[in-house]
Amino acid sequence: MQNKNNRTAHLIWMCKIAMFAALMIALQLSGIGFIMTPWGSKITFNCMIVVVGTLAIDLKAGLMLAAIFGGFSTYTGIVNPDPYIAGPLLSWSPLAVAFLSIVPRLMIPVITWLVKNAFARTQLNPMIQTGITAIAGSLTNTVLYLGTAFFLHLIRAENLQVLLTAIGLTGLLNGGMEAVLTALVAPPVVMALNRRIKKK
């Protein structure tokens, strides 16, 4: 009986991950998974999905979703790179693009989970907790992605003036918009999913 319950729980867990993964695939295929901005960098909704998946399911699920995010980011960075960050790295090595696209993404669920657990010891309103945690996850993506980009370009010993401008614009505009969007969307979605899970 216990084994049957474990198998059922694992199947439900996998179905939840599949639901979030399917949403990421749909965004990628529709062309809105990564949207090029007028200032030459890309806005992504995938970070928000990773954050929500981590909060609604668990850390392991978040890591799996982050790996999918990294895979899509690598593909986009190679097939349709932005001109200032991924593009110059692609001319150096596709592995540099893969490193930039995957490693920072894997830290999104880790930081999100750590912040969530830190708030679990407080009496703060759950919606506010989730909103702040979502911002932390989104900013983790922005800061580590741009920080890794700077480090990789620094290794190449190239002129960093254009890169620094691109990083500044991406951090302030893209990062800011993604953080606000994640903070607005994550709390109600996570709360709704958690209520549905508890009813079952």
Backbone as CSV, one residue per row, in Angstrom:
resi,resn,N_x,N_y,N_z,CA_x,CA_y,CA_z,C_x,C_y,C_z
1,MET,0.829,-1.204,0.000,0.000,0.000,0.000,0.865,1.255,0.000
2,GLN,1.922,1.220,0.834,2.837,2.352,0.919,3.547,2.586,-0.409
3,ASN,3.965,1.499,-1.066,4.634,1.615,-2.359,3.706,2.214,-3.411
4,LYS,2.419,1.831,-3.356,1.447,2.370,-4.296,1.261,3.870,-4.080
5,ASN,1.213,4.281,-2.817,1.078,5.704,-2.495,2.304,6.490,-2.964
6,ASN,3.480,5.882,-2.797,4.717,6.539,-3.234,4.749,6.702,-4.749
7,ARG,4.313,5.660,-5.450,4.282,5.739,-6.915,3.288,6.800,-7.381
8,THR,2.150,6.881,-6.708,1.143,7.882,-7.063,1.678,9.293,-6.821
9,ALA,2.331,9.470,-5.670,2.890,10.781,-5.344,3.967,11.178,-6.354
10,HIS,4.793,10.206,-6.754,5.851,10.491,-7.728,5.247,10.835,-9.085
11,LEU,4.180,10.148,-9.465,3.523,10.419,-10.742,2.925,11.831,-10.747
12,ILE,2.307,12.217,-9.634,1.740,13.563,-9.527,2.851,14.605,-9.606
13,TRP,3.963,14.326,-8.950,5.125,15.231,-8.967,5.636,15.414,-10.391
14,MET,5.745,14.309,-11.130,6.215,14.376,-12.508,5.225,15.132,-13.393
15,CYS,3.937,14.962,-13.147,2.920,15.664,-13.938,3.005,17.175,-13.716
16,LYS,3.281,17.579,-12.494,3.432,19.009,-12.200,4.618,19.589,-12.970
17,ILE,5.742,18.872,-12.938,6.922,19.337,-13.669,6.625,19.402,-15.167
18,ALA,5.942,18.374,-15.666,5.599,18.326,-17.095,4.733,19.520,-17.482
19,MET,3.843,19.940,-16.582,2.972,21.076,-16.874,3.795,22.355,-17.057
20,PHE,4.733,22.594,-16.141,5.581,23.778,-16.250,6.520,23.679,-17.452
21,ALA,7.061,22.486,-17.679,7.958,22.293,-18.822,7.218,22.526,-20.132
22,ALA,5.973,22.064,-20.205,5.173,22.262,-21.421,4.937,23.746,-21.676
23,LEU,4.743,24.513,-20.608,4.559,25.959,-20.760,5.825,26.608,-21.312
24,MET,6.981,26.166,-20.816,8.248,26.698,-21.316,8.446,26.338,-22.787
25,ILE,8.109,25.115,-23.145,8.243,24.681,-24.544,7.319,25.503,-25.437
26,ALA,6.094,25.739,-24.959,5.135,26.525,-25.743,5.649,27.945,-25.967
27,LEU,6.222,28.535,-24.930,6.778,29.885,-25.071,7.934,29.893,-26.074
28,GLN,8.775,28.854,-26.000,9.923,28.778,-26.907,9.462,28.627,-28.352
29,LEU,8.514,27.746,-28.590,8.038,27.494,-29.951,7.257,28.680,-30.514
30,SER,6.608,29.437,-29.622,5.826,30.588,-30.075,6.690,31.804,-30.371
31,GLY,7.946,31.750,-29.924,8.851,32.869,-30.166,8.836,33.933,-29.090
32,ILE,8.042,33.725,-28.028,7.996,34.729,-26.958,8.724,34.257,-25.698
33,GLY,9.443,33.135,-25.821,10.255,32.692,-24.684,11.398,33.656,-24.421
34,PHE,11.961,34.189,-25.509,13.022,35.202,-25.429,12.665,36.308,-26.424
35,ILE,12.421,37.499,-25.927,12.000,38.614,-26.778,13.124,39.636,-26.874
36,MET,13.573,39.914,-28.101,14.623,40.910,-28.312,14.080,42.310,-28.055
37,THR,14.839,43.100,-27.314,14.442,44.478,-27.004,15.111,45.455,-27.967
38,PRO,14.634,46.695,-28.028,15.271,47.704,-28.902,16.717,48.004,-28.515
39,TRP,17.079,47.729,-27.269,18.458,48.018,-26.850,19.365,46.794,-26.975
40,GLY,18.917,45.753,-27.693,19.800,44.672,-28.100,19.961,43.521,-27.145
41,SER,19.142,43.422,-26.103,19.188,42.266,-25.217,17.801,41.628,-25.186
42,LYS,17.683,40.511,-24.473,16.438,39.762,-24.531,15.760,39.661,-23.161
43,ILE,14.441,39.805,-23.188,13.620,39.582,-22.002,13.081,38.161,-22.070
44,THR,13.071,37.471,-20.940,12.573,36.099,-20.918,11.530,35.924,-19.820
45,PHE,10.534,35.086,-20.112,9.524,34.730,-19.118,9.865,33.408,-18.430
46,ASN,10.904,32.738,-18.904,11.246,31.421,-18.374,11.708,31.476,-16.926
47,CYS,12.373,32.562,-16.553,12.823,32.694,-15.165,11.624,32.659,-14.224
48,MET,10.561,33.353,-14.590,9.350,33.379,-13.772,8.775,31.965,-13.605
49,ILE,8.805,31.183,-14.674,8.281,29.813,-14.607,9.128,28.968,-13.668
50,VAL,10.448,29.140,-13.712,11.338,28.402,-12.814,11.055,28.771,-11.358
51,VAL,10.885,30.062,-11.097,10.608,30.517,-9.728,9.281,29.956,-9.227
52,VAL,8.239,30.080,-10.038,6.926,29.578,-9.637,6.962,28.061,-9.451
53,GLY,7.630,27.357,-10.356,7.735,25.905,-10.233,8.458,25.487,-8.973
54,THR,9.516,26.210,-8.628,10.264,25.901,-7.408,9.401,26.103,-6.177
55,LEU,8.667,27.212,-6.136,7.837,27.525,-4.980,6.615,26.618,-4.880
56,ALA,6.053,26.241,-6.019,4.835,25.432,-6.021,5.113,23.937,-5.879
57,ILE,6.321,23.496,-6.257,6.633,22.059,-6.193,7.751,21.841,-5.165
58,ASP,8.993,21.896,-5.612,10.125,21.763,-4.679,11.422,22.127,-5.401
59,LEU,12.526,22.040,-4.673,13.828,22.435,-5.211,14.248,21.557,-6.380
60,LYS,14.053,20.252,-6.255,14.469,19.342,-7.324,13.730,19.662,-8.618
61,ALA,12.440,19.929,-8.493,11.657,20.305,-9.678,12.173,21.616,-10.263
62,GLY,12.495,22.563,-9.385,13.039,23.835,-9.844,14.330,23.668,-10.607
63,LEU,15.192,22.772,-10.142,16.460,22.523,-10.831,16.222,21.915,-12.210
64,MET,15.242,21.030,-12.305,14.926,20.438,-13.608,14.404,21.498,-14.574
65,LEU,13.542,22.367,-14.080,13.015,23.444,-14.926,14.115,24.434,-15.303
66,ALA,15.026,24.693,-14.365,16.147,25.594,-14.648,17.062,25.009,-15.716
67,ALA,17.235,23.688,-15.700,18.054,23.038,-16.731,17.399,23.180,-18.109
68,ILE,16.059,23.068,-18.150,15.345,23.274,-19.414,15.512,24.719,-19.879
69,PHE,15.373,25.649,-18.945,15.581,27.068,-19.237,16.975,27.285,-19.810
70,GLY,17.984,26.679,-19.168,19.357,26.806,-19.650,19.553,26.216,-21.029
71,GLY,18.869,25.101,-21.291,18.970,24.485,-22.607,18.378,25.368,-23.696
72,PHE,17.214,25.938,-23.430,16.600,26.855,-24.391,17.450,28.106,-24.575
73,SER,18.009,28.593,-23.480,18.846,29.789,-23.547,20.097,29.531,-24.375
74,THR,20.667,28.341,-24.221,21.841,27.967,-25.009,21.495,27.917,-26.497
75,TYR,20.377,27.269,-26.802,19.935,27.168,-28.197,19.724,28.558,-28.796
76,THR,19.029,29.418,-28.065,18.757,30.765,-28.565,20.046,31.566,-28.704
77,GLY,20.958,31.380,-27.734,22.224,32.112,-27.778,23.113,31.710,-28.940
78,ILE,22.924,30.491,-29.436,23.723,30.011,-30.568,23.038,30.315,-31.905
79,VAL,21.722,30.085,-31.953,20.980,30.264,-33.204,20.645,31.725,-33.469
80,ASN,20.286,32.457,-32.416,19.876,33.857,-32.584,20.442,34.704,-31.433
81,PRO,21.758,34.864,-31.393,22.381,35.551,-30.249,22.126,37.060,-30.266
82,ASP,22.124,37.638,-29.081,22.076,39.102,-29.007,23.446,39.642,-29.414
83,PRO,23.517,40.878,-29.879,24.767,41.384,-30.461,25.859,41.775,-29.473
84,TYR,25.521,41.897,-28.186,26.492,42.454,-27.246,27.005,41.470,-26.194
85,ILE,26.198,40.486,-25.830,26.611,39.565,-24.761,26.904,38.174,-25.313
86,ALA,25.872,37.480,-25.811,26.077,36.114,-26.310,26.794,36.094,-27.650
87,GLY,26.491,37.062,-28.510,27.085,37.084,-29.847,28.601,37.045,-29.862
88,PRO,29.271,37.970,-29.160,30.739,37.942,-29.128,31.293,36.660,-28.506
89,LEU,30.585,36.095,-27.534,31.053,34.847,-26.923,30.935,33.686,-27.899
90,LEU,29.910,33.707,-28.740,29.726,32.636,-29.721,30.883,32.596,-30.701
91,SER,31.410,33.760,-31.069,32.549,33.797,-31.977,33.807,33.251,-31.310
92,TRP,33.797,33.227,-29.987,34.927,32.669,-29.221,34.752,31.169,-29.053
93,SER,33.595,30.752,-28.487,33.328,29.328,-28.290,31.863,29.106,-27.936
94,PRO,31.189,28.157,-28.588,29.814,27.816,-28.197,29.736,27.327,-26.748
95,LEU,30.827,26.747,-26.248,30.839,26.279,-24.861,30.711,27.448,-23.884
96,ALA,31.270,28.595,-24.270,31.133,29.783,-23.420,29.680,30.216,-23.347
97,VAL,28.972,30.147,-24.478,27.548,30.477,-24.504,26.760,29.490,-23.649
98,ALA,27.106,28.206,-23.744,26.430,27.180,-22.944,26.655,27.409,-21.451
99,PHE,27.895,27.725,-21.083,28.210,27.985,-19.669,27.407,29.180,-19.167
100,LEU,27.409,30.255,-19.955,26.679,31.465,-19.590,25.184,31.190,-19.478
101,SER,24.666,30.344,-20.336,23.221,30.112,-20.406,22.717,29.153,-19.340
102,ILE,23.567,28.227,-18.903,23.100,27.163,-18.016,23.442,27.409,-16.548
103,VAL,24.700,27.694,-16.254,25.147,27.758,-14.854,24.382,28.796,-14.026
104,PRO,24.238,30.045,-14.485,23.461,31.008,-13.672,22.008,30.590,-13.470
105,ARG,21.418,29.921,-14.473,20.015,29.510,-14.369,19.827,28.474,-13.252
106,LEU,20.820,27.594,-13.072,20.697,26.558,-12.048,20.691,27.128,-10.633
107,MET,21.166,28.358,-10.491,21.173,28.983,-9.170,19.832,29.632,-8.822
108,ILE,18.962,29.824,-9.817,17.663,30.461,-9.561,16.854,29.664,-8.529
109,PRO,16.632,28.354,-8.735,15.842,27.612,-7.741,16.555,27.475,-6.403
110,VAL,17.881,27.431,-6.415,18.630,27.295,-5.155,18.385,28.513,-4.263
111,ILE,18.583,29.710,-4.823,18.371,30.936,-4.050,16.895,31.089,-3.683
112,THR,16.021,30.778,-4.622,14.583,30.864,-4.354,14.197,29.980,-3.176
113,TRP,14.705,28.761,-3.162,14.385,27.800,-2.097,14.969,28.249,-0.759
114,LEU,16.181,28.779,-0.780,16.809,29.252,0.453,16.030,30.424,1.055
115,VAL,15.616,31.359,0.212,14.849,32.510,0.690,13.482,32.061,1.205
116,LYS,12.861,31.124,0.503,11.567,30.593,0.949,11.686,29.973,2.335
117,ASN,12.709,29.173,2.549,12.898,28.529,3.841,13.233,29.534,4.940
118,ALA,13.951,30.593,4.574,14.260,31.637,5.556,12.980,32.331,6.020
119,PHE,12.068,32.586,5.091,10.804,33.238,5.430,9.866,32.313,6.194
120,ALA,10.076,30.991,6.078,9.196,30.041,6.763,9.268,30.204,8.278
121,ARG,10.343,30.801,8.772,10.512,31.000,10.215,9.897,32.309,10.694
122,THR,9.320,33.084,9.785,8.749,34.379,10.134,7.219,34.324,10.104
123,GLN,6.599,35.394,10.564,5.142,35.499,10.560,4.652,36.435,9.449
124,LEU,5.510,36.694,8.479,5.165,37.610,7.398,4.039,37.032,6.541
125,ASN,3.191,37.912,6.025,2.096,37.491,5.172,2.603,36.616,4.021
126,PRO,1.957,35.449,3.773,2.433,34.523,2.731,2.553,35.154,1.345
127,MET,1.617,36.041,1.007,1.690,36.693,-0.308,2.935,37.574,-0.414
128,ILE,3.237,38.287,0.671,4.426,39.145,0.681,5.686,38.281,0.657
129,GLN,5.678,37.195,1.434,6.814,36.263,1.422,7.100,35.776,0.008
130,THR,6.046,35.334,-0.665,6.206,34.795,-2.015,6.683,35.861,-2.981
131,GLY,6.152,37.080,-2.844,6.575,38.169,-3.718,8.041,38.501,-3.566
132,ILE,8.504,38.606,-2.323,9.918,38.911,-2.074,10.800,37.760,-2.549
133,THR,10.357,36.539,-2.286,11.123,35.369,-2.739,11.219,35.334,-4.253
134,ALA,10.121,35.672,-4.928,10.118,35.695,-6.393,11.089,36.744,-6.920
135,ILE,11.119,37.906,-6.286,12.067,38.951,-6.691,13.497,38.454,-6.520
136,ALA,13.760,37.770,-5.393,15.110,37.243,-5.142,15.520,36.259,-6.229
137,GLY,14.593,35.383,-6.632,14.897,34.427,-7.689,15.154,35.096,-9.021
138,SER,14.337,36.093,-9.338,14.496,36.812,-10.606,15.809,37.591,-10.644
139,LEU,16.122,38.271,-9.541,17.375,39.038,-9.495,18.597,38.126,-9.509
140,THR,18.448,36.918,-8.963,19.538,35.938,-9.041,19.882,35.661,-10.493
141,ASN,18.852,35.469,-11.309,19.068,35.240,-12.731,19.788,36.417,-13.378
142,THR,19.294,37.625,-13.110,19.870,38.824,-13.732,21.314,39.035,-13.305
143,VAL,21.551,39.017,-12.001,22.887,39.321,-11.472,23.907,38.265,-11.891
144,LEU,23.553,36.992,-11.768,24.525,35.936,-12.100,24.746,35.823,-13.601
145,TYR,23.698,36.012,-14.387,23.872,35.952,-15.842,24.794,37.076,-16.315
146,LEU,24.512,38.297,-15.877,25.331,39.438,-16.306,26.724,39.386,-15.686
147,GLY,26.819,38.921,-14.456,28.133,38.779,-13.819,28.989,37.746,-14.524
148,THR,28.375,36.629,-14.892,29.099,35.592,-15.637,29.511,36.101,-17.009
149,ALA,28.617,36.864,-17.655,28.939,37.440,-18.965,30.153,38.359,-18.852
150,PHE,30.168,39.203,-17.839,31.304,40.110,-17.648,32.599,39.329,-17.433
151,PHE,32.528,38.291,-16.613,33.711,37.467,-16.329,34.239,36.801,-17.598
152,LEU,33.345,36.237,-18.410,33.769,35.557,-19.633,34.363,36.537,-20.643
153,HIS,33.753,37.715,-20.771,34.290,38.729,-21.683,35.624,39.252,-21.160
154,LEU,35.772,39.314,-19.849,37.030,39.767,-19.256,38.164,38.804,-19.582
155,ILE,37.859,37.512,-19.587,38.853,36.502,-19.952,39.331,36.712,-21.390
156,ARG,38.412,37.140,-22.235,38.770,37.379,-23.636,39.624,38.635,-23.799
157,ALA,39.711,39.438,-22.739,40.524,40.665,-22.740,40.133,41.608,-23.870
158,GLU,38.836,41.767,-24.064,38.360,42.652,-25.120,37.968,44.009,-24.531
159,ASN,37.645,44.947,-25.402,37.173,46.252,-24.969,35.821,46.084,-24.284
160,LEU,35.736,46.470,-23.009,34.543,46.207,-22.221,33.561,47.370,-22.175
161,GLN,33.873,48.471,-22.856,33.012,49.649,-22.749,31.599,49.376,-23.279
162,VAL,31.517,48.762,-24.460,30.211,48.451,-25.042,29.489,47.415,-24.179
163,LEU,30.250,46.427,-23.705,29.655,45.380,-22.870,29.071,45.968,-21.589
164,LEU,29.807,46.862,-20.948,29.322,47.458,-19.704,28.041,48.254,-19.919
165,THR,27.953,48.934,-21.059,26.718,49.650,-21.388,25.567,48.673,-21.555
166,ALA,25.832,47.573,-22.275,24.793,46.555,-22.490,24.378,45.912,-21.176
167,ILE,25.349,45.632,-20.308,25.040,45.036,-19.012,24.203,45.988,-18.165
168,GLY,24.562,47.278,-18.187,23.812,48.262,-17.420,22.366,48.364,-17.874
169,LEU,22.164,48.456,-19.189,20.807,48.545,-19.717,20.015,47.271,-19.448
170,THR,20.669,46.123,-19.652,19.992,44.843,-19.426,19.618,44.678,-17.965
171,GLY,20.544,45.019,-17.082,20.273,44.876,-15.656,19.143,45.768,-15.188
172,LEU,19.178,47.020,-15.591,18.164,47.977,-15.128,16.813,47.754,-15.791
173,LEU,16.815,47.625,-17.123,15.551,47.535,-17.851,14.997,46.111,-17.864
174,ASN,15.767,45.172,-18.427,15.291,43.787,-18.475,15.103,43.211,-17.079
175,GLY,16.173,43.346,-16.271,16.118,42.783,-14.924,15.006,43.390,-14.099
176,GLY,14.836,44.698,-14.229,13.780,45.371,-13.481,12.398,44.909,-13.893
177,MET,12.163,44.840,-15.198,10.848,44.411,-15.691,10.562,42.957,-15.327
178,GLU,11.571,42.097,-15.452,11.374,40.685,-15.126,11.092,40.510,-13.640
179,ALA,11.787,41.262,-12.782,11.571,41.157,-11.338,10.172,41.615,-10.954
180,VAL,9.737,42.737,-11.530,8.391,43.256,-11.231,7.326,42.272,-11.702
181,LEU,7.491,41.757,-12.930,6.522,40.808,-13.474,6.449,39.542,-12.626
182,THR,7.602,39.039,-12.225,7.649,37.829,-11.398,6.998,38.078,-10.049
183,ALA,7.265,39.238,-9.459,6.685,39.575,-8.155,5.171,39.696,-8.231
184,LEU,4.646,40.157,-9.366,3.202,40.313,-9.518,2.507,38.988,-9.820
185,VAL,3.150,38.151,-10.628,2.512,36.915,-11.082,2.692,35.767,-10.095
186,ALA,3.891,35.627,-9.518,4.199,34.460,-8.698,3.291,34.294,-7.475
187,PRO,3.065,35.328,-6.662,2.266,35.109,-5.443,0.877,34.524,-5.694
188,PRO,0.033,35.137,-6.551,-1.299,34.549,-6.736,-1.264,33.158,-7.369
189,VAL,-0.334,32.941,-8.301,-0.251,31.626,-8.953,0.193,30.562,-7.957
190,VAL,1.231,30.847,-7.184,1.735,29.873,-6.207,0.679,29.595,-5.139
191,MET,0.011,30.645,-4.651,-1.035,30.452,-3.642,-2.176,29.597,-4.190
192,ALA,-2.571,29.851,-5.433,-3.655,29.083,-6.052,-3.257,27.619,-6.221
193,LEU,-2.042,27.387,-6.684,-1.569,26.013,-6.859,-1.471,25.281,-5.531
194,ASN,-0.990,25.967,-4.505,-0.869,25.338,-3.183,-2.230,24.990,-2.608
195,ARG,-3.206,25.879,-2.796,-4.565,25.578,-2.302,-5.152,24.366,-3.014
196,ARG,-4.896,24.292,-4.321,-5.410,23.162,-5.098,-4.762,21.858,-4.662
197,ILE,-3.464,21.924,-4.379,-2.735,20.727,-3.931,-3.245,20.256,-2.571
198,LYS,-3.498,21.229,-1.656,-3.977,20.863,-0.313,-5.366,20.225,-0.369
199,LYS,-6.213,20.702,-1.299,-7.547,20.116,-1.424,-7.478,18.665,-1.843
200,LYS,-6.458,18.347,-2.652,-6.316,16.959,-3.116,-5.704,16.084,-2.037
